[in-house]
Amino acid sequence: MGQLFHRVKPMHKSISAAQRQCADRAGGSQRVIDQTVMLTFLLIFFCKTFLTSGAFDKAPIAQAVSLLNGIMLLYVGYAFTVATRRERGLLGGFILLFILNLATGHGDYLFGVVFSITFLILSRVDLPRAGAIFVIAYLGSAALVALPYLLYTDSSVYLDERYGNRLTLGFDNPNTLAYYLFALLAMLLCLLDRAALSRGIKNLAALLLALLLLPILMYSYSRTYLLLALLLVVLFWLAPLWRLAPGRKFCSVLLLTLLLIQFASVLRWGANPALDALLNQALTGRIWFSWQMFQALGLPNPLFGQNIDAYKPVDFFYFALFYSAGALASLWLLWVYCRLLGSLAFLSRFMRWVVAVFLLTTFTETYFLVPVFNISLLLLYRAKKDSPPLTLR
């Protein structure tokens, strides 16, 4: 009887081991699926984005762009199947708002928001892998789509009355090129920050990245992204030496301050002509262009967005957001982002500064909600899922 008992006990152990092996294989297969889904989604997204950002006649590629949009909608459907209840509610809510805006002729601005949420839901891998997939998809799409711009565009520069020739490398706007490169630099620095390398090697690699990308930003004459890119590199070197890093309260106050400055500078335009003229000149006409739109449209619509293309350039992000998306959708988006800021405690010092720097872009540019390229969303979304809070020493 005792011998029989001892024979049965190993049998239970072998069954348990087999179950663990099956679970490990299933987990490994799911990781491969998650990485493949994220990679293919990003490849399609980057190819479509680079195609629609080129300075050439887009009529011949309209069908290809529509096909890519259709394929990406399949990913939206897949995101619903893997999303949590809260994620499904958020994605479904913005899809509903998008359909309402489109059906009532109020524009398709929220289409990009839907893709942003989809991307975050599909980012079901740890942050280092997600960053690596981002870079691989970015560079692969650039080689396939963006580099040929140099062959079939009329010019790789844009003639600006203030700065002369601004480098575009075939994109329709030098600021577009600058933002795309800025996002790539930020992601590469984040990957370096997480890499298992000595601090000296990391600093040297950051210097090489700066020498490679900053000259392109310099000749694009995008002051905002050149200065912020320089700031990112300096912060990469200095952040490990500091005890301070931005937290949720700091970033929330920064967001609210920038929002209030933008609305106040437009709504009070004319109260102090001398000061208004000085600020408007410093901001290269941003206040005046926003004020022109405000005069034509009045206050933002509470529920529906509006097409503001006729009033561009409107480079105040929050001002443009409330008009393009509607007040309800805008407040919802900002509330969700402020909730995500709670994940700052799970990020390294440098990554916290990356989030703050991306918030600074909202002061003079409107690219903050361009899907995928705002990597602060990915950092905040993945941070809490990947690790316990980091101790800032």
Secondary structure, 3 states (H helix, E strand, C coil): CHHHHHHHHHHHHHHHHHHHHHHHHHHHHHHHHHHHHHHHHHHHHHHHHHHHCECCCCHHHHHHHHHHHHHHHHHHHHHHHHCCHHHHHHHHHHHHHHHHHHHCCCCCCHHHHHHHHHHHHHCCCCHHHHHHHHHHHHHHHHHHHHCCHHHHCCCCEEEECCCEEEECCCECCHHHHHHHHHHHHHHHHHHHHHCCCCHHHHHHHHHHHHHHHHHHHHHHCCHHHHHHHHHHHHHHHHHHHCCCCCCHHHHHHHHHHHHHHHHHHHHCCCCCHHHHHHHHHHCCCHHHHHHHHHHHHCCCCCCCCCCCHHHCCCCCHHHHHHHHHCHHHHHHHHHHHHHHHHHHHHCCHHHHHHHHHHHHHHHCCCHHHCCCCCHHHHHHHHHHHHCCCCCCC
